[in-house]
């Protein structure tokens, strides 16, 4: 399956949607990317490190 099949999923010739909050204006797509980046950062902080248990058992 080529990528041209996915191009028809969303119309790309329309204007984007924006969020307004006082003096802040951000597109919905950028907001979603920022939220996913923050979620990934928080998950990386709380995820256990791979070699942590092995080092603890060797001591």
N, C-alpha and C positions, 0 to 999 in steps of 0.2 A: 504494500500500500504506500503510495507516495504522499508527500506533504501537501500536494494540491487538493487532496480530498478534505483536509482539515481547514483549508482556507475558506470554505463555504460555511463553516460553523457560525462565524460571527461576521456581521457586516462591518467592514473596516472603512467604509466611505461616509460614516456618520460622525457627528461631533461627539467628543467624549463627555462623560458625566463628571461633574465636579461637586465636591463637598465644600460648603462655606461655613466658617465659624469665625465671627468677628472679622479680623484682618487676615485670617488664614484661608487660603484657597488651594485645594489639592485635588488632583484627579482621583477617581475611584481606583483606577489601576495602580497608581503609585501608592495609594493608601494600603491596598492589599499587599503589595510587595513589602512595604515597611512593616506591616503587621506580621507577615511571614518571617521576615528577618529577625524581628524581636522575639518571636516564638522560638525560632531556631537557636538564637543566642541563649535564651533562658533554658531550653532543653539541653544545650551543650554544657551549661553550668551545672545542672543537676544530674546529668548522666554520669554513671560511674566510669572511671577510667579502666581500660582493659587489663592492665597489669597490676592493679592495686591489690587484689587478693593474693596473687602469687608472691609479691614482695612481703606481704604481711605474714604469710605462712613460713617463709624462709628465715625470718628473724627470730 
